[in-house]
Amino acid sequence: MLAVAAEVDAGTDLTARDGSRLHLNLTEAAGDCRAALDQMLDLHGATGFRTSSSLQRFWRDVSVAGRHPLLNPYLAMEGYGNALV
């Protein structure tokens, strides 16, 4: 996500293809975050799902945020495919 932000902040003119590629990269980064939290919960065990657990709150927040339409990998892939065509 930081690489995407750095490329956008660079101030260069981005084409539609560049925007679609960055969108796809953003969704991949969000998926990596979700996978990392899932792995942390696997390693921590069932107590990580207690409502009093900080890990459960992080997992819930990242899981909900990761389902935002901007971070939907299927929509990003469709947009990237359209930009390539």
Jmol script that loads the backbone (N, CA, C; Angstrom):
load data "model"
ATOM      1  N   MET A   1       0.824  -1.183   0.000  1.00  0.00           N
ATOM      2  CA  MET A   1       0.000   0.000   0.000  1.00  0.00           C
ATOM      3  C   MET A   1       0.871   1.250   0.000  1.00  0.00           C
ATOM      4  N   LEU A   2       1.997   1.173   0.669  1.00  0.00           N
ATOM      5  CA  LEU A   2       2.901   2.319   0.679  1.00  0.00           C
ATOM      6  C   LEU A   2       3.506   2.562  -0.697  1.00  0.00           C
ATOM      7  N   ALA A   3       3.781   1.501  -1.437  1.00  0.00           N
ATOM      8  CA  ALA A   3       4.323   1.650  -2.790  1.00  0.00           C
ATOM      9  C   ALA A   3       3.297   2.298  -3.711  1.00  0.00           C
ATOM     10  N   VAL A   4       2.045   1.929  -3.558  1.00  0.00           N
ATOM     11  CA  VAL A   4       0.985   2.540  -4.359  1.00  0.00           C
ATOM     12  C   VAL A   4       0.876   4.020  -4.011  1.00  0.00           C
ATOM     13  N   ALA A   5       0.880   4.335  -2.725  1.00  0.00           N
ATOM     14  CA  ALA A   5       0.792   5.727  -2.297  1.00  0.00           C
ATOM     15  C   ALA A   5       1.982   6.543  -2.802  1.00  0.00           C
ATOM     16  N   ALA A   6       3.172   5.954  -2.762  1.00  0.00           N
ATOM     17  CA  ALA A   6       4.366   6.667  -3.230  1.00  0.00           C
ATOM     18  C   ALA A   6       4.280   6.960  -4.721  1.00  0.00           C
ATOM     19  N   GLU A   7       3.769   6.011  -5.493  1.00  0.00           N
ATOM     20  CA  GLU A   7       3.656   6.228  -6.934  1.00  0.00           C
ATOM     21  C   GLU A   7       2.620   7.301  -7.256  1.00  0.00           C
ATOM     22  N   VAL A   8       1.529   7.313  -6.510  1.00  0.00           N
ATOM     23  CA  VAL A   8       0.509   8.336  -6.725  1.00  0.00           C
ATOM     24  C   VAL A   8       1.032   9.701  -6.289  1.00  0.00           C
ATOM     25  N   ASP A   9       1.747   9.738  -5.165  1.00  0.00           N
ATOM     26  CA  ASP A   9       2.272  11.003  -4.642  1.00  0.00           C
ATOM     27  C   ASP A   9       3.425  11.559  -5.474  1.00  0.00           C
ATOM     28  N   ALA A  10       3.988  10.752  -6.354  1.00  0.00           N
ATOM     29  CA  ALA A  10       5.118  11.208  -7.168  1.00  0.00           C
ATOM     30  C   ALA A  10       4.719  12.356  -8.091  1.00  0.00           C
ATOM     31  N   GLY A  11       3.445  12.486  -8.361  1.00  0.00           N
ATOM     32  CA  GLY A  11       2.971  13.604  -9.159  1.00  0.00           C
ATOM     33  C   GLY A  11       3.053  13.410 -10.661  1.00  0.00           C
ATOM     34  N   THR A  12       3.428  12.231 -11.102  1.00  0.00           N
ATOM     35  CA  THR A  12       3.472  11.974 -12.547  1.00  0.00           C
ATOM     36  C   THR A  12       2.056  11.729 -13.064  1.00  0.00           C
ATOM     37  N   ASP A  13       1.854  11.994 -14.327  1.00  0.00           N
ATOM     38  CA  ASP A  13       0.549  11.741 -14.931  1.00  0.00           C
ATOM     39  C   ASP A  13       0.348  10.241 -15.079  1.00  0.00           C
ATOM     40  N   LEU A  14      -0.763   9.761 -14.544  1.00  0.00           N
ATOM     41  CA  LEU A  14      -1.068   8.338 -14.612  1.00  0.00           C
ATOM     42  C   LEU A  14      -2.099   8.089 -15.704  1.00  0.00           C
ATOM     43  N   THR A  15      -1.852   7.065 -16.485  1.00  0.00           N
ATOM     44  CA  THR A  15      -2.815   6.667 -17.509  1.00  0.00           C
ATOM     45  C   THR A  15      -3.897   5.811 -16.854  1.00  0.00           C
ATOM     46  N   ALA A  16      -4.930   5.512 -17.602  1.00  0.00           N
ATOM     47  CA  ALA A  16      -5.994   4.634 -17.099  1.00  0.00           C
ATOM     48  C   ALA A  16      -5.423   3.253 -16.775  1.00  0.00           C
ATOM     49  N   ARG A  17      -4.473   2.812 -17.588  1.00  0.00           N
ATOM     50  CA  ARG A  17      -3.840   1.515 -17.339  1.00  0.00           C
ATOM     51  C   ARG A  17      -3.039   1.552 -16.036  1.00  0.00           C
ATOM     52  N   ASP A  18      -2.327   2.656 -15.795  1.00  0.00           N
ATOM     53  CA  ASP A  18      -1.573   2.795 -14.545  1.00  0.00           C
ATOM     54  C   ASP A  18      -2.507   2.796 -13.341  1.00  0.00           C
ATOM     55  N   GLY A  19      -3.614   3.511 -13.463  1.00  0.00           N
ATOM     56  CA  GLY A  19      -4.583   3.552 -12.371  1.00  0.00           C
ATOM     57  C   GLY A  19      -5.163   2.184 -12.070  1.00  0.00           C
ATOM     58  N   SER A  20      -5.461   1.432 -13.117  1.00  0.00           N
ATOM     59  CA  SER A  20      -5.997   0.077 -12.935  1.00  0.00           C
ATOM     60  C   SER A  20      -4.955  -0.843 -12.317  1.00  0.00           C
ATOM     61  N   ARG A  21      -3.696  -0.690 -12.742  1.00  0.00           N
ATOM     62  CA  ARG A  21      -2.625  -1.511 -12.169  1.00  0.00           C
ATOM     63  C   ARG A  21      -2.429  -1.192 -10.687  1.00  0.00           C
ATOM     64  N   LEU A  22      -2.464   0.088 -10.346  1.00  0.00           N
ATOM     65  CA  LEU A  22      -2.315   0.477  -8.942  1.00  0.00           C
ATOM     66  C   LEU A  22      -3.493  -0.012  -8.106  1.00  0.00           C
ATOM     67  N   HIS A  23      -4.684   0.035  -8.682  1.00  0.00           N
ATOM     68  CA  HIS A  23      -5.864  -0.479  -7.988  1.00  0.00           C
ATOM     69  C   HIS A  23      -5.711  -1.970  -7.711  1.00  0.00           C
ATOM     70  N   LEU A  24      -5.216  -2.702  -8.696  1.00  0.00           N
ATOM     71  CA  LEU A  24      -4.984  -4.134  -8.519  1.00  0.00           C
ATOM     72  C   LEU A  24      -3.924  -4.390  -7.453  1.00  0.00           C
ATOM     73  N   ASN A  25      -2.850  -3.596  -7.467  1.00  0.00           N
ATOM     74  CA  ASN A  25      -1.811  -3.734  -6.445  1.00  0.00           C
ATOM     75  C   ASN A  25      -2.365  -3.445  -5.053  1.00  0.00           C
ATOM     76  N   LEU A  26      -3.253  -2.479  -4.952  1.00  0.00           N
ATOM     77  CA  LEU A  26      -3.862  -2.136  -3.672  1.00  0.00           C
ATOM     78  C   LEU A  26      -4.703  -3.286  -3.139  1.00  0.00           C
ATOM     79  N   THR A  27      -5.462  -3.930  -4.022  1.00  0.00           N
ATOM     80  CA  THR A  27      -6.279  -5.059  -3.574  1.00  0.00           C
ATOM     81  C   THR A  27      -5.411  -6.238  -3.150  1.00  0.00           C
ATOM     82  N   GLU A  28      -4.284  -6.432  -3.817  1.00  0.00           N
ATOM     83  CA  GLU A  28      -3.375  -7.511  -3.423  1.00  0.00           C
ATOM     84  C   GLU A  28      -2.773  -7.235  -2.050  1.00  0.00           C
ATOM     85  N   ALA A  29      -2.437  -5.990  -1.782  1.00  0.00           N
ATOM     86  CA  ALA A  29      -1.892  -5.627  -0.474  1.00  0.00           C
ATOM     87  C   ALA A  29      -2.936  -5.842   0.622  1.00  0.00           C
ATOM     88  N   ALA A  30      -4.175  -5.483   0.345  1.00  0.00           N
ATOM     89  CA  ALA A  30      -5.248  -5.691   1.322  1.00  0.00           C
ATOM     90  C   ALA A  30      -5.449  -7.184   1.582  1.00  0.00           C
ATOM     91  N   GLY A  31      -5.383  -7.986   0.533  1.00  0.00           N
ATOM     92  CA  GLY A  31      -5.484  -9.438   0.700  1.00  0.00           C
ATOM     93  C   GLY A  31      -4.345  -9.995   1.524  1.00  0.00           C
ATOM     94  N   ASP A  32      -3.144  -9.447   1.336  1.00  0.00           N
ATOM     95  CA  ASP A  32      -1.997  -9.874   2.133  1.00  0.00           C
ATOM     96  C   ASP A  32      -2.198  -9.543   3.608  1.00  0.00           C
ATOM     97  N   CYS A  33      -2.768  -8.384   3.884  1.00  0.00           N
ATOM     98  CA  CYS A  33      -3.049  -7.999   5.280  1.00  0.00           C
ATOM     99  C   CYS A  33      -4.045  -8.961   5.915  1.00  0.00           C
ATOM    100  N   ARG A  34      -5.099  -9.293   5.165  1.00  0.00           N
ATOM    101  CA  ARG A  34      -6.092 -10.240   5.683  1.00  0.00           C
ATOM    102  C   ARG A  34      -5.470 -11.615   5.921  1.00  0.00           C
ATOM    103  N   ALA A  35      -4.635 -12.058   5.001  1.00  0.00           N
ATOM    104  CA  ALA A  35      -3.988 -13.362   5.146  1.00  0.00           C
ATOM    105  C   ALA A  35      -3.035 -13.370   6.335  1.00  0.00           C
ATOM    106  N   ALA A  36      -2.328 -12.274   6.564  1.00  0.00           N
ATOM    107  CA  ALA A  36      -1.404 -12.198   7.692  1.00  0.00           C
ATOM    108  C   ALA A  36      -2.156 -12.293   9.018  1.00  0.00           C
ATOM    109  N   LEU A  37      -3.287 -11.597   9.111  1.00  0.00           N
ATOM    110  CA  LEU A  37      -4.066 -11.683  10.344  1.00  0.00           C
ATOM    111  C   LEU A  37      -4.661 -13.069  10.532  1.00  0.00           C
ATOM    112  N   ASP A  38      -5.089 -13.699   9.463  1.00  0.00           N
ATOM    113  CA  ASP A  38      -5.589 -15.073   9.565  1.00  0.00           C
ATOM    114  C   ASP A  38      -4.495 -16.003  10.082  1.00  0.00           C
ATOM    115  N   GLN A  39      -3.277 -15.825   9.591  1.00  0.00           N
ATOM    116  CA  GLN A  39      -2.178 -16.662  10.045  1.00  0.00           C
ATOM    117  C   GLN A  39      -1.859 -16.399  11.519  1.00  0.00           C
ATOM    118  N   MET A  40      -1.920 -15.138  11.926  1.00  0.00           N
ATOM    119  CA  MET A  40      -1.688 -14.818  13.339  1.00  0.00           C
ATOM    120  C   MET A  40      -2.729 -15.491  14.221  1.00  0.00           C
ATOM    121  N   LEU A  41      -3.983 -15.505  13.767  1.00  0.00           N
ATOM    122  CA  LEU A  41      -5.029 -16.173  14.544  1.00  0.00           C
ATOM    123  C   LEU A  41      -4.822 -17.682  14.558  1.00  0.00           C
ATOM    124  N   ASP A  42      -4.366 -18.254  13.458  1.00  0.00           N
ATOM    125  CA  ASP A  42      -4.059 -19.687  13.436  1.00  0.00           C
ATOM    126  C   ASP A  42      -2.977 -20.024  14.458  1.00  0.00           C
ATOM    127  N   LEU A  43      -1.973 -19.178  14.535  1.00  0.00           N
ATOM    128  CA  LEU A  43      -0.873 -19.422  15.472  1.00  0.00           C
ATOM    129  C   LEU A  43      -1.277 -19.151  16.913  1.00  0.00           C
ATOM    130  N   HIS A  44      -2.163 -18.216  17.122  1.00  0.00           N
ATOM    131  CA  HIS A  44      -2.555 -17.824  18.472  1.00  0.00           C
ATOM    132  C   HIS A  44      -3.537 -18.804  19.079  1.00  0.00           C
ATOM    133  N   GLY A  45      -4.412 -19.355  18.247  1.00  0.00           N
ATOM    134  CA  GLY A  45      -5.395 -20.303  18.752  1.00  0.00           C
ATOM    135  C   GLY A  45      -6.759 -19.666  18.920  1.00  0.00           C
ATOM    136  N   ALA A  46      -7.696 -20.458  19.447  1.00  0.00           N
ATOM    137  CA  ALA A  46      -9.091 -20.033  19.553  1.00  0.00           C
ATOM    138  C   ALA A  46      -9.283 -18.855  20.503  1.00  0.00           C
ATOM    139  N   THR A  47      -8.399 -18.674  21.453  1.00  0.00           N
ATOM    140  CA  THR A  47      -8.572 -17.549  22.388  1.00  0.00           C
ATOM    141  C   THR A  47      -8.410 -16.207  21.685  1.00  0.00           C
ATOM    142  N   GLY A  48      -7.819 -16.205  20.513  1.00  0.00           N
ATOM    143  CA  GLY A  48      -7.699 -14.970  19.748  1.00  0.00           C
ATOM    144  C   GLY A  48      -9.036 -14.431  19.280  1.00  0.00           C
ATOM    145  N   PHE A  49     -10.087 -15.254  19.331  1.00  0.00           N
ATOM    146  CA  PHE A  49     -11.413 -14.824  18.890  1.00  0.00           C
ATOM    147  C   PHE A  49     -12.273 -14.289  20.032  1.00  0.00           C
ATOM    148  N   ARG A  50     -11.750 -14.255  21.229  1.00  0.00           N
ATOM    149  CA  ARG A  50     -12.505 -13.654  22.333  1.00  0.00           C
ATOM    150  C   ARG A  50     -12.758 -12.187  22.026  1.00  0.00           C
ATOM    151  N   THR A  51     -13.915 -11.705  22.429  1.00  0.00           N
ATOM    152  CA  THR A  51     -14.230 -10.302  22.157  1.00  0.00           C
ATOM    153  C   THR A  51     -13.312  -9.348  22.906  1.00  0.00           C
ATOM    154  N   SER A  52     -12.668  -9.819  23.953  1.00  0.00           N
ATOM    155  CA  SER A  52     -11.741  -8.971  24.711  1.00  0.00           C
ATOM    156  C   SER A  52     -10.339  -8.964  24.093  1.00  0.00           C
ATOM    157  N   SER A  53     -10.117  -9.771  23.080  1.00  0.00           N
ATOM    158  CA  SER A  53      -8.802  -9.887  22.462  1.00  0.00           C
ATOM    159  C   SER A  53      -8.558  -8.768  21.454  1.00  0.00           C
ATOM    160  N   SER A  54      -7.407  -8.124  21.570  1.00  0.00           N
ATOM    161  CA  SER A  54      -7.026  -7.100  20.588  1.00  0.00           C
ATOM    162  C   SER A  54      -6.879  -7.706  19.201  1.00  0.00           C
ATOM    163  N   LEU A  55      -6.378  -8.926  19.141  1.00  0.00           N
ATOM    164  CA  LEU A  55      -6.192  -9.594  17.857  1.00  0.00           C
ATOM    165  C   LEU A  55      -7.534  -9.791  17.152  1.00  0.00           C
ATOM    166  N   GLN A  56      -8.571 -10.128  17.912  1.00  0.00           N
ATOM    167  CA  GLN A  56      -9.898 -10.308  17.324  1.00  0.00           C
ATOM    168  C   GLN A  56     -10.410  -8.995  16.761  1.00  0.00           C
ATOM    169  N   ARG A  57     -10.170  -7.908  17.460  1.00  0.00           N
ATOM    170  CA  ARG A  57     -10.627  -6.600  16.973  1.00  0.00           C
ATOM    171  C   ARG A  57      -9.886  -6.214  15.701  1.00  0.00           C
ATOM    172  N   PHE A  58      -8.574  -6.452  15.667  1.00  0.00           N
ATOM    173  CA  PHE A  58      -7.805  -6.163  14.441  1.00  0.00           C
ATOM    174  C   PHE A  58      -8.310  -7.015  13.288  1.00  0.00           C
ATOM    175  N   TRP A  59      -8.533  -8.301  13.558  1.00  0.00           N
ATOM    176  CA  TRP A  59      -9.001  -9.217  12.532  1.00  0.00           C
ATOM    177  C   TRP A  59     -10.349  -8.766  11.979  1.00  0.00           C
ATOM    178  N   ARG A  60     -11.248  -8.398  12.881  1.00  0.00           N
ATOM    179  CA  ARG A  60     -12.578  -7.953  12.462  1.00  0.00           C
ATOM    180  C   ARG A  60     -12.489  -6.671  11.638  1.00  0.00           C
ATOM    181  N   ASP A  61     -11.704  -5.702  12.102  1.00  0.00           N
ATOM    182  CA  ASP A  61     -11.589  -4.427  11.395  1.00  0.00           C
ATOM    183  C   ASP A  61     -10.983  -4.600  10.008  1.00  0.00           C
ATOM    184  N   VAL A  62      -9.917  -5.389   9.911  1.00  0.00           N
ATOM    185  CA  VAL A  62      -9.268  -5.606   8.620  1.00  0.00           C
ATOM    186  C   VAL A  62     -10.170  -6.433   7.704  1.00  0.00           C
ATOM    187  N   SER A  63     -10.890  -7.380   8.256  1.00  0.00           N
ATOM    188  CA  SER A  63     -11.797  -8.195   7.444  1.00  0.00           C
ATOM    189  C   SER A  63     -12.932  -7.364   6.866  1.00  0.00           C
ATOM    190  N   VAL A  64     -13.490  -6.475   7.673  1.00  0.00           N
ATOM    191  CA  VAL A  64     -14.571  -5.621   7.184  1.00  0.00           C
ATOM    192  C   VAL A  64     -14.033  -4.615   6.172  1.00  0.00           C
ATOM    193  N   ALA A  65     -12.929  -3.965   6.489  1.00  0.00           N
ATOM    194  CA  ALA A  65     -12.349  -2.971   5.571  1.00  0.00           C
ATOM    195  C   ALA A  65     -11.919  -3.621   4.263  1.00  0.00           C
ATOM    196  N   GLY A  66     -11.428  -4.856   4.331  1.00  0.00           N
ATOM    197  CA  GLY A  66     -10.977  -5.561   3.143  1.00  0.00           C
ATOM    198  C   GLY A  66     -12.093  -5.930   2.188  1.00  0.00           C
ATOM    199  N   ARG A  67     -13.334  -5.799   2.641  1.00  0.00           N
ATOM    200  CA  ARG A  67     -14.476  -6.097   1.777  1.00  0.00           C
ATOM    201  C   ARG A  67     -15.091  -4.828   1.179  1.00  0.00           C
ATOM    202  N   HIS A  68     -14.418  -3.709   1.350  1.00  0.00           N
ATOM    203  CA  HIS A  68     -14.867  -2.465   0.731  1.00  0.00           C
ATOM    204  C   HIS A  68     -14.737  -2.619  -0.785  1.00  0.00           C
ATOM    205  N   PRO A  69     -15.665  -2.053  -1.556  1.00  0.00           N
ATOM    206  CA  PRO A  69     -15.585  -2.211  -3.018  1.00  0.00           C
ATOM    207  C   PRO A  69     -14.258  -1.757  -3.619  1.00  0.00           C
ATOM    208  N   LEU A  70     -13.617  -0.766  -3.030  1.00  0.00           N
ATOM    209  CA  LEU A  70     -12.329  -0.319  -3.548  1.00  0.00           C
ATOM    210  C   LEU A  70     -11.271  -1.415  -3.439  1.00  0.00           C
ATOM    211  N   LEU A  71     -11.420  -2.314  -2.463  1.00  0.00           N
ATOM    212  CA  LEU A  71     -10.432  -3.362  -2.235  1.00  0.00           C
ATOM    213  C   LEU A  71     -10.901  -4.726  -2.740  1.00  0.00           C
ATOM    214  N   ASN A  72     -11.938  -4.737  -3.572  1.00  0.00           N
ATOM    215  CA  ASN A  72     -12.456  -5.984  -4.126  1.00  0.00           C
ATOM    216  C   ASN A  72     -11.561  -6.430  -5.283  1.00  0.00           C
ATOM    217  N   PRO A  73     -10.874  -7.570  -5.139  1.00  0.00           N
ATOM    218  CA  PRO A  73      -9.940  -7.990  -6.188  1.00  0.00           C
ATOM    219  C   PRO A  73     -10.620  -8.345  -7.506  1.00  0.00           C
ATOM    220  N   TYR A  74     -11.861  -8.797  -7.454  1.00  0.00           N
ATOM    221  CA  TYR A  74     -12.557  -9.170  -8.686  1.00  0.00           C
ATOM    222  C   TYR A  74     -12.880  -7.935  -9.517  1.00  0.00           C
ATOM    223  N   LEU A  75     -13.314  -6.871  -8.846  1.00  0.00           N
ATOM    224  CA  LEU A  75     -13.588  -5.625  -9.559  1.00  0.00           C
ATOM    225  C   LEU A  75     -12.294  -5.016 -10.102  1.00  0.00           C
ATOM    226  N   ALA A  76     -11.220  -5.106  -9.320  1.00  0.00           N
ATOM    227  CA  ALA A  76      -9.931  -4.562  -9.766  1.00  0.00           C
ATOM    228  C   ALA A  76      -9.401  -5.327 -10.974  1.00  0.00           C
ATOM    229  N   MET A  77      -9.553  -6.636 -10.963  1.00  0.00           N
ATOM    230  CA  MET A  77      -9.086  -7.453 -12.092  1.00  0.00           C
ATOM    231  C   MET A  77      -9.901  -7.154 -13.342  1.00  0.00           C
ATOM    232  N   GLU A  78     -11.197  -6.958 -13.162  1.00  0.00           N
ATOM    233  CA  GLU A  78     -12.049  -6.607 -14.305  1.00  0.00           C
ATOM    234  C   GLU A  78     -11.641  -5.250 -14.878  1.00  0.00           C
ATOM    235  N   GLY A  79     -11.386  -4.289 -14.013  1.00  0.00           N
ATOM    236  CA  GLY A  79     -10.966  -2.969 -14.470  1.00  0.00           C
ATOM    237  C   GLY A  79      -9.622  -3.007 -15.167  1.00  0.00           C
ATOM    238  N   TYR A  80      -8.693  -3.813 -14.641  1.00  0.00           N
ATOM    239  CA  TYR A  80      -7.375  -3.930 -15.252  1.00  0.00           C
ATOM    240  C   TYR A  80      -7.474  -4.602 -16.620  1.00  0.00           C
ATOM    241  N   GLY A  81      -8.304  -5.634 -16.708  1.00  0.00           N
ATOM    242  CA  GLY A  81      -8.511  -6.293 -17.999  1.00  0.00           C
ATOM    243  C   GLY A  81      -9.104  -5.351 -19.038  1.00  0.00           C
ATOM    244  N   ASN A  82     -10.061  -4.533 -18.602  1.00  0.00           N
ATOM    245  CA  ASN A  82     -10.660  -3.556 -19.524  1.00  0.00           C
ATOM    246  C   ASN A  82      -9.623  -2.521 -19.959  1.00  0.00           C
ATOM    247  N   ALA A  83      -8.753  -2.127 -19.050  1.00  0.00           N
ATOM    248  CA  ALA A  83      -7.715  -1.138 -19.395  1.00  0.00           C
ATOM    249  C   ALA A  83      -6.707  -1.722 -20.389  1.00  0.00           C
ATOM    250  N   LEU A  84      -6.442  -3.009 -20.281  1.00  0.00           N
ATOM    251  CA  LEU A  84      -5.501  -3.653 -21.201  1.00  0.00           C
ATOM    252  C   LEU A  84      -6.096  -3.805 -22.596  1.00  0.00           C
ATOM    253  N   VAL A  85      -7.402  -4.019 -22.634  1.00  0.00           N
ATOM    254  CA  VAL A  85      -8.084  -4.211 -23.915  1.00  0.00           C
ATOM    255  C   VAL A  85      -8.263  -2.861 -24.551  1.00  0.00           C
TER     256      VAL A  85
END
end "model"
wireframe off; spacefill off
backbone 0.3
color backbone group
